[in-house]
Amino acid sequence: RYDNDIVYDTESSLEWFAGPDVGMSWEDAWSWVAGLDASRGKWRMPTKKELKTLHHVGDGVNNITWLLPSSGFWFWAGSTKASSERWVFSFSYGGEGWNGQAPEDGGRAIAVRYRRYY
C-alpha cells in the first residue's frame, strides 16, 4: 500500500483504490469512480473477473485484504447486463449476480486501473 492509499497487486499489475465505506447505489459508485482523480486519475470500475481476484477467504474482516478497508460485503462491478441491472460480488461468501437494486448493506465502490509508471 502506497502512502496515497493506492494498493498495488503484483500478480495482476492492477492498482486499487477503496471507495468511501458507505453503502451506495451502482450509480453513486460509478459517479464516485468517474470523478476520482487520485494520483493522476484514469480510474474505472472493476470487471467481475477483477473483483474476484481480490476475494481470499480468511483475509481481512470480509475476505478482502485489510489494505482495502471496508465494513461492507458487496462491491459493484462496472459491467451491466441491462440498464436496470448491475453486477455485484459478495466478499463474505463469494456470491455474485445481477441485481437491479443495492444489496442490503448498500454495496461499496472500489476503483481500479492498470499500474502507472512515472
VMD Tcl script that builds the backbone (N, CA, C; Angstrom):
set m [mol new atoms 354]
animate dup $m
set s [atomselect $m all]
$s set {name element resname resid chain x y z} {
  {N N ARG 1 A 0.855 -1.182 0.000}
  {CA C ARG 1 A 0.000 0.000 0.000}
  {C C ARG 1 A 0.889 1.229 0.000}
  {N N TYR 2 A 0.611 2.119 -0.925}
  {CA C TYR 2 A 1.378 3.353 -1.003}
  {C C TYR 2 A 0.842 4.370 0.007}
  {N N ASP 3 A 1.597 5.432 0.243}
  {CA C ASP 3 A 1.171 6.484 1.174}
  {C C ASP 3 A -0.132 7.148 0.746}
  {N N ASN 4 A -0.465 7.077 -0.536}
  {CA C ASN 4 A -1.679 7.721 -1.050}
  {C C ASN 4 A -2.885 6.780 -1.052}
  {N N ASP 5 A -2.806 5.658 -0.322}
  {CA C ASP 5 A -3.884 4.668 -0.179}
  {C C ASP 5 A -4.135 3.832 -1.420}
  {N N ILE 6 A -3.282 3.916 -2.409}
  {CA C ILE 6 A -3.387 3.057 -3.585}
  {C C ILE 6 A -2.711 1.726 -3.258}
  {N N VAL 7 A -3.380 0.636 -3.603}
  {CA C VAL 7 A -2.854 -0.699 -3.355}
  {C C VAL 7 A -2.458 -1.315 -4.690}
  {N N TYR 8 A -1.211 -1.778 -4.765}
  {CA C TYR 8 A -0.718 -2.393 -5.990}
  {C C TYR 8 A -0.717 -3.907 -5.829}
  {N N ASP 9 A -1.369 -4.606 -6.759}
  {CA C ASP 9 A -1.410 -6.063 -6.777}
  {C C ASP 9 A -0.320 -6.536 -7.734}
  {N N THR 10 A 0.726 -7.126 -7.192}
  {CA C THR 10 A 1.868 -7.540 -8.006}
  {C C THR 10 A 1.538 -8.686 -8.951}
  {N N GLU 11 A 0.517 -9.487 -8.633}
  {CA C GLU 11 A 0.156 -10.610 -9.507}
  {C C GLU 11 A -0.604 -10.158 -10.749}
  {N N SER 12 A -1.459 -9.160 -10.604}
  {CA C SER 12 A -2.288 -8.732 -11.728}
  {C C SER 12 A -1.803 -7.431 -12.374}
  {N N SER 13 A -0.857 -6.741 -11.744}
  {CA C SER 13 A -0.381 -5.420 -12.180}
  {C C SER 13 A -1.488 -4.375 -12.140}
  {N N LEU 14 A -2.459 -4.581 -11.277}
  {CA C LEU 14 A -3.541 -3.615 -11.106}
  {C C LEU 14 A -3.323 -2.794 -9.848}
  {N N GLU 15 A -3.771 -1.549 -9.904}
  {CA C GLU 15 A -3.796 -0.690 -8.732}
  {C C GLU 15 A -5.246 -0.521 -8.308}
  {N N TRP 16 A -5.477 -0.536 -6.996}
  {CA C TRP 16 A -6.819 -0.447 -6.425}
  {C C TRP 16 A -6.917 0.736 -5.477}
  {N N PHE 17 A -8.104 1.315 -5.417}
  {CA C PHE 17 A -8.361 2.430 -4.511}
  {C C PHE 17 A -9.748 2.220 -3.911}
  {N N ALA 18 A -9.804 2.063 -2.593}
  {CA C ALA 18 A -11.082 1.801 -1.916}
  {C C ALA 18 A -11.950 3.046 -1.886}
  {N N GLY 19 A -13.226 2.852 -2.144}
  {CA C GLY 19 A -14.182 3.939 -2.094}
  {C C GLY 19 A -14.602 4.248 -0.667}
  {N N PRO 20 A -15.495 5.208 -0.520}
  {CA C PRO 20 A -15.998 5.541 0.812}
  {C C PRO 20 A -16.657 4.317 1.443}
  {N N ASP 21 A -16.474 4.137 2.731}
  {CA C ASP 21 A -17.034 2.973 3.413}
  {C C ASP 21 A -18.488 3.240 3.809}
  {N N VAL 22 A -19.291 3.449 2.797}
  {CA C VAL 22 A -20.734 3.658 2.983}
  {C C VAL 22 A -21.465 2.912 1.875}
  {N N GLY 23 A -22.647 2.405 2.203}
  {CA C GLY 23 A -23.458 1.765 1.189}
  {C C GLY 23 A -23.919 2.779 0.161}
  {N N MET 24 A -23.926 2.372 -1.095}
  {CA C MET 24 A -24.358 3.285 -2.157}
  {C C MET 24 A -24.919 2.486 -3.327}
  {N N SER 25 A -25.660 3.170 -4.157}
  {CA C SER 25 A -26.207 2.563 -5.363}
  {C C SER 25 A -25.089 2.408 -6.397}
  {N N TRP 26 A -25.366 1.616 -7.447}
  {CA C TRP 26 A -24.398 1.466 -8.518}
  {C C TRP 26 A -24.111 2.823 -9.159}
  {N N GLU 27 A -25.137 3.605 -9.360}
  {CA C GLU 27 A -24.972 4.918 -9.985}
  {C C GLU 27 A -24.061 5.812 -9.157}
  {N N ASP 28 A -24.241 5.786 -7.824}
  {CA C ASP 28 A -23.373 6.587 -6.959}
  {C C ASP 28 A -21.937 6.069 -7.002}
  {N N ALA 29 A -21.773 4.745 -7.035}
  {CA C ALA 29 A -20.442 4.163 -7.126}
  {C C ALA 29 A -19.780 4.566 -8.447}
  {N N TRP 30 A -20.532 4.487 -9.532}
  {CA C TRP 30 A -19.998 4.864 -10.844}
  {C C TRP 30 A -19.583 6.335 -10.841}
  {N N SER 31 A -20.414 7.193 -10.274}
  {CA C SER 31 A -20.095 8.626 -10.215}
  {C C SER 31 A -18.841 8.891 -9.397}
  {N N TRP 32 A -18.703 8.179 -8.281}
  {CA C TRP 32 A -17.517 8.357 -7.440}
  {C C TRP 32 A -16.259 7.973 -8.216}
  {N N VAL 33 A -16.296 6.815 -8.876}
  {CA C VAL 33 A -15.132 6.355 -9.636}
  {C C VAL 33 A -14.833 7.317 -10.786}
  {N N ALA 34 A -15.857 7.748 -11.497}
  {CA C ALA 34 A -15.658 8.649 -12.635}
  {C C ALA 34 A -15.026 9.975 -12.203}
  {N N GLY 35 A -15.304 10.415 -10.992}
  {CA C GLY 35 A -14.762 11.674 -10.502}
  {C C GLY 35 A -13.456 11.543 -9.735}
  {N N LEU 36 A -12.956 10.334 -9.577}
  {CA C LEU 36 A -11.743 10.103 -8.798}
  {C C LEU 36 A -10.520 10.568 -9.569}
  {N N ASP 37 A -9.751 11.470 -8.965}
  {CA C ASP 37 A -8.542 11.952 -9.638}
  {C C ASP 37 A -7.285 11.646 -8.828}
  {N N ALA 38 A -7.367 10.718 -7.892}
  {CA C ALA 38 A -6.211 10.365 -7.069}
  {C C ALA 38 A -5.044 9.933 -7.937}
  {N N SER 39 A -3.901 10.477 -7.655}
  {CA C SER 39 A -2.660 10.105 -8.338}
  {C C SER 39 A -2.812 10.075 -9.857}
  {N N ARG 40 A -3.272 11.168 -10.402}
  {CA C ARG 40 A -3.397 11.388 -11.856}
  {C C ARG 40 A -4.530 10.633 -12.546}
  {N N GLY 41 A -5.480 10.122 -11.800}
  {CA C GLY 41 A -6.702 9.579 -12.378}
  {C C GLY 41 A -6.575 8.322 -13.226}
  {N N LYS 42 A -7.439 8.245 -14.248}
  {CA C LYS 42 A -7.561 7.086 -15.149}
  {C C LYS 42 A -8.168 5.873 -14.444}
  {N N TRP 43 A -8.997 6.108 -13.430}
  {CA C TRP 43 A -9.641 5.038 -12.684}
  {C C TRP 43 A -10.919 4.599 -13.377}
  {N N ARG 44 A -11.345 3.362 -13.101}
  {CA C ARG 44 A -12.598 2.834 -13.626}
  {C C ARG 44 A -13.151 1.838 -12.614}
  {N N MET 45 A -14.386 1.405 -12.838}
  {CA C MET 45 A -14.951 0.350 -12.001}
  {C C MET 45 A -14.357 -0.983 -12.461}
  {N N PRO 46 A -14.169 -1.917 -11.543}
  {CA C PRO 46 A -13.582 -3.201 -11.931}
  {C C PRO 46 A -14.550 -4.085 -12.701}
  {N N THR 47 A -13.997 -5.004 -13.447}
  {CA C THR 47 A -14.818 -6.029 -14.094}
  {C C THR 47 A -15.150 -7.095 -13.046}
  {N N LYS 48 A -16.051 -7.986 -13.387}
  {CA C LYS 48 A -16.386 -9.100 -12.492}
  {C C LYS 48 A -15.127 -9.919 -12.203}
  {N N LYS 49 A -14.369 -10.218 -13.227}
  {CA C LYS 49 A -13.171 -11.043 -13.088}
  {C C LYS 49 A -12.138 -10.373 -12.178}
  {N N GLU 50 A -11.962 -9.076 -12.332}
  {CA C GLU 50 A -11.006 -8.353 -11.494}
  {C C GLU 50 A -11.433 -8.356 -10.032}
  {N N LEU 51 A -12.717 -8.160 -9.771}
  {CA C LEU 51 A -13.201 -8.205 -8.386}
  {C C LEU 51 A -12.913 -9.557 -7.743}
  {N N LYS 52 A -13.118 -10.614 -8.483}
  {CA C LYS 52 A -12.898 -11.961 -7.944}
  {C C LYS 52 A -11.445 -12.177 -7.522}
  {N N THR 53 A -10.499 -11.484 -8.154}
  {CA C THR 53 A -9.094 -11.676 -7.787}
  {C C THR 53 A -8.792 -11.154 -6.385}
  {N N LEU 54 A -9.644 -10.304 -5.847}
  {CA C LEU 54 A -9.445 -9.754 -4.502}
  {C C LEU 54 A -10.038 -10.637 -3.412}
  {N N HIS 55 A -10.832 -11.627 -3.783}
  {CA C HIS 55 A -11.527 -12.476 -2.807}
  {C C HIS 55 A -10.606 -13.598 -2.332}
  {N N HIS 56 A -10.273 -13.556 -1.050}
  {CA C HIS 56 A -9.430 -14.578 -0.435}
  {C C HIS 56 A -10.002 -14.895 0.939}
  {N N VAL 57 A -10.562 -16.073 1.087}
  {CA C VAL 57 A -11.153 -16.470 2.356}
  {C C VAL 57 A -10.099 -16.397 3.455}
  {N N GLY 58 A -10.455 -15.709 4.522}
  {CA C GLY 58 A -9.546 -15.541 5.651}
  {C C GLY 58 A -8.827 -14.206 5.665}
  {N N ASP 59 A -8.875 -13.467 4.565}
  {CA C ASP 59 A -8.240 -12.146 4.515}
  {C C ASP 59 A -9.166 -11.098 5.106}
  {N N GLY 60 A -8.625 -10.248 5.931}
  {CA C GLY 60 A -9.384 -9.131 6.476}
  {C C GLY 60 A -10.678 -9.567 7.134}
  {N N VAL 61 A -11.537 -8.628 7.378}
  {CA C VAL 61 A -12.816 -8.895 8.020}
  {C C VAL 61 A -13.786 -9.553 7.050}
  {N N ASN 62 A -13.754 -9.148 5.803}
  {CA C ASN 62 A -14.737 -9.596 4.821}
  {C C ASN 62 A -14.130 -10.395 3.677}
  {N N ASN 63 A -13.041 -11.086 3.917}
  {CA C ASN 63 A -12.361 -11.881 2.884}
  {C C ASN 63 A -11.791 -11.036 1.755}
  {N N ILE 64 A -11.442 -9.818 2.091}
  {CA C ILE 64 A -10.742 -8.917 1.179}
  {C C ILE 64 A -9.581 -8.327 1.978}
  {N N THR 65 A -8.477 -8.096 1.345}
  {CA C THR 65 A -7.294 -7.611 2.045}
  {C C THR 65 A -7.599 -6.412 2.939}
  {N N TRP 66 A -6.949 -6.375 4.080}
  {CA C TRP 66 A -7.095 -5.255 5.012}
  {C C TRP 66 A -6.544 -3.964 4.410}
  {N N LEU 67 A -5.781 -4.069 3.326}
  {CA C LEU 67 A -5.251 -2.888 2.661}
  {C C LEU 67 A -6.339 -2.081 1.962}
  {N N LEU 68 A -7.490 -2.717 1.701}
  {CA C LEU 68 A -8.642 -2.043 1.098}
  {C C LEU 68 A -9.779 -2.094 2.118}
  {N N PRO 69 A -9.716 -1.245 3.130}
  {CA C PRO 69 A -10.666 -1.347 4.245}
  {C C PRO 69 A -12.107 -1.080 3.834}
  {N N SER 70 A -12.997 -1.924 4.357}
  {CA C SER 70 A -14.425 -1.755 4.116}
  {C C SER 70 A -15.189 -2.591 5.128}
  {N N SER 71 A -16.281 -2.045 5.621}
  {CA C SER 71 A -17.143 -2.811 6.516}
  {C C SER 71 A -18.255 -3.504 5.726}
  {N N GLY 72 A -18.334 -3.224 4.439}
  {CA C GLY 72 A -19.362 -3.826 3.591}
  {C C GLY 72 A -18.926 -5.160 3.023}
  {N N PHE 73 A -19.901 -5.921 2.567}
  {CA C PHE 73 A -19.621 -7.229 1.984}
  {C C PHE 73 A -19.766 -7.240 0.464}
  {N N TRP 74 A -20.602 -6.372 -0.083}
  {CA C TRP 74 A -20.900 -6.369 -1.520}
  {C C TRP 74 A -20.193 -5.209 -2.199}
  {N N PHE 75 A -19.613 -5.489 -3.385}
  {CA C PHE 75 A -18.949 -4.460 -4.180}
  {C C PHE 75 A -19.523 -4.465 -5.589}
  {N N TRP 76 A -19.648 -3.276 -6.151}
  {CA C TRP 76 A -20.187 -3.117 -7.503}
  {C C TRP 76 A -19.114 -3.328 -8.558}
  {N N ALA 77 A -19.495 -3.953 -9.666}
  {CA C ALA 77 A -18.631 -4.068 -10.844}
  {C C ALA 77 A -19.147 -3.112 -11.910}
  {N N GLY 78 A -18.306 -2.802 -12.867}
  {CA C GLY 78 A -18.668 -1.844 -13.889}
  {C C GLY 78 A -19.530 -2.387 -15.010}
  {N N SER 79 A -19.541 -3.693 -15.186}
  {CA C SER 79 A -20.304 -4.248 -16.301}
  {C C SER 79 A -21.791 -4.312 -15.985}
  {N N THR 80 A -22.604 -4.146 -17.007}
  {CA C THR 80 A -24.046 -4.201 -16.823}
  {C C THR 80 A -24.665 -5.155 -17.831}
  {N N LYS 81 A -25.710 -5.828 -17.408}
  {CA C LYS 81 A -26.442 -6.745 -18.280}
  {C C LYS 81 A -27.567 -6.003 -18.983}
  {N N ALA 82 A -28.189 -5.123 -18.279}
  {CA C ALA 82 A -29.273 -4.296 -18.810}
  {C C ALA 82 A -29.232 -2.970 -18.061}
  {N N SER 83 A -29.882 -1.998 -18.575}
  {CA C SER 83 A -29.801 -0.676 -17.961}
  {C C SER 83 A -30.294 -0.654 -16.519}
  {N N SER 84 A -31.164 -1.582 -16.134}
  {CA C SER 84 A -31.682 -1.586 -14.769}
  {C C SER 84 A -30.982 -2.598 -13.873}
  {N N GLU 85 A -30.017 -3.351 -14.393}
  {CA C GLU 85 A -29.349 -4.363 -13.588}
  {C C GLU 85 A -27.856 -4.096 -13.503}
  {N N ARG 86 A -27.305 -4.360 -12.329}
  {CA C ARG 86 A -25.887 -4.126 -12.084}
  {C C ARG 86 A -25.270 -5.374 -11.462}
  {N N TRP 87 A -23.994 -5.607 -11.724}
  {CA C TRP 87 A -23.313 -6.767 -11.190}
  {C C TRP 87 A -22.761 -6.453 -9.804}
  {N N VAL 88 A -22.996 -7.363 -8.858}
  {CA C VAL 88 A -22.449 -7.221 -7.508}
  {C C VAL 88 A -21.721 -8.504 -7.126}
  {N N PHE 89 A -20.714 -8.359 -6.281}
  {CA C PHE 89 A -19.934 -9.502 -5.803}
  {C C PHE 89 A -19.853 -9.423 -4.290}
  {N N SER 90 A -20.100 -10.546 -3.618}
  {CA C SER 90 A -20.035 -10.602 -2.166}
  {C C SER 90 A -18.711 -11.198 -1.719}
  {N N PHE 91 A -17.965 -10.436 -0.954}
  {CA C PHE 91 A -16.708 -10.935 -0.427}
  {C C PHE 91 A -16.913 -11.829 0.785}
  {N N SER 92 A -18.085 -11.803 1.387}
  {CA C SER 92 A -18.308 -12.637 2.565}
  {C C SER 92 A -18.333 -14.117 2.208}
  {N N TYR 93 A -18.941 -14.469 1.069}
  {CA C TYR 93 A -19.019 -15.892 0.707}
  {C C TYR 93 A -18.751 -16.156 -0.772}
  {N N GLY 94 A -18.362 -15.152 -1.525}
  {CA C GLY 94 A -18.033 -15.339 -2.932}
  {C C GLY 94 A -19.232 -15.342 -3.858}
  {N N GLY 95 A -20.402 -14.972 -3.349}
  {CA C GLY 95 A -21.601 -14.919 -4.185}
  {C C GLY 95 A -21.557 -13.747 -5.139}
  {N N GLU 96 A -22.278 -13.888 -6.228}
  {CA C GLU 96 A -22.312 -12.827 -7.225}
  {C C GLU 96 A -23.595 -12.912 -8.013}
  {N N GLY 97 A -23.906 -11.853 -8.700}
  {CA C GLY 97 A -25.080 -11.887 -9.544}
  {C C GLY 97 A -25.518 -10.511 -9.993}
  {N N TRP 98 A -26.492 -10.529 -10.876}
  {CA C TRP 98 A -27.088 -9.297 -11.369}
  {C C TRP 98 A -28.098 -8.829 -10.348}
  {N N ASN 99 A -28.132 -7.553 -10.107}
  {CA C ASN 99 A -29.032 -7.007 -9.114}
  {C C ASN 99 A -29.472 -5.619 -9.571}
  {N N GLY 100 A -30.743 -5.414 -9.665}
  {CA C GLY 100 A -31.248 -4.119 -10.084}
  {C C GLY 100 A -31.248 -3.085 -8.991}
  {N N GLN 101 A -31.105 -3.520 -7.744}
  {CA C GLN 101 A -31.109 -2.598 -6.615}
  {C C GLN 101 A -29.907 -2.871 -5.732}
  {N N ALA 102 A -29.611 -1.911 -4.876}
  {CA C ALA 102 A -28.477 -2.071 -3.976}
  {C C ALA 102 A -28.711 -3.231 -3.016}
  {N N PRO 103 A -27.677 -4.007 -2.709}
  {CA C PRO 103 A -27.800 -5.058 -1.711}
  {C C PRO 103 A -28.192 -4.454 -0.360}
  {N N GLU 104 A -28.527 -5.315 0.571}
  {CA C GLU 104 A -28.994 -4.852 1.869}
  {C C GLU 104 A -28.011 -3.913 2.553}
  {N N ASP 105 A -26.714 -4.210 2.458}
  {CA C ASP 105 A -25.729 -3.328 3.099}
  {C C ASP 105 A -25.323 -2.168 2.191}
  {N N GLY 106 A -25.946 -2.049 1.038}
  {CA C GLY 106 A -25.753 -0.897 0.176}
  {C C GLY 106 A -24.773 -1.056 -0.959}
  {N N GLY 107 A -23.858 -1.992 -0.903}
  {CA C GLY 107 A -22.849 -2.086 -1.957}
  {C C GLY 107 A -21.782 -1.025 -1.770}
  {N N ARG 108 A -20.585 -1.328 -2.149}
  {CA C ARG 108 A -19.463 -0.403 -1.991}
  {C C ARG 108 A -18.818 -0.140 -3.340}
  {N N ALA 109 A -18.122 0.984 -3.418}
  {CA C ALA 109 A -17.378 1.358 -4.620}
  {C C ALA 109 A -15.910 1.025 -4.418}
  {N N ILE 110 A -15.286 0.596 -5.483}
  {CA C ILE 110 A -13.850 0.392 -5.492}
  {C C ILE 110 A -13.369 0.722 -6.905}
  {N N ALA 111 A -12.226 1.379 -6.987}
  {CA C ALA 111 A -11.694 1.798 -8.281}
  {C C ALA 111 A -10.457 0.972 -8.618}
  {N N VAL 112 A -10.228 0.798 -9.910}
  {CA C VAL 112 A -9.088 0.015 -10.379}
  {C C VAL 112 A -8.511 0.673 -11.625}
  {N N ARG 113 A -7.248 0.400 -11.861}
  {CA C ARG 113 A -6.581 0.819 -13.097}
  {C C ARG 113 A -5.333 -0.026 -13.258}
  {N N TYR 114 A -4.802 -0.040 -14.467}
  {CA C TYR 114 A -3.523 -0.712 -14.665}
  {C C TYR 114 A -2.438 0.166 -14.073}
  {N N ARG 115 A -1.403 -0.460 -13.564}
  {CA C ARG 115 A -0.347 0.282 -12.880}
  {C C ARG 115 A 0.238 1.349 -13.783}
  {N N ARG 116 A 0.454 2.499 -13.180}
  {CA C ARG 116 A 1.015 3.628 -13.906}
  {C C ARG 116 A 2.504 3.729 -13.631}
  {N N TYR 117 A 3.237 3.941 -14.651}
  {CA C TYR 117 A 4.681 4.124 -14.497}
  {C C TYR 117 A 5.006 5.588 -14.735}
  {N N TYR 118 A 5.806 6.153 -13.871}
  {CA C TYR 118 A 6.109 7.586 -13.951}
  {C C TYR 118 A 7.549 7.819 -14.306}
}
mol reanalyze $m
mol bondsrecalc $m
mol representation Tube
mol addrep $m
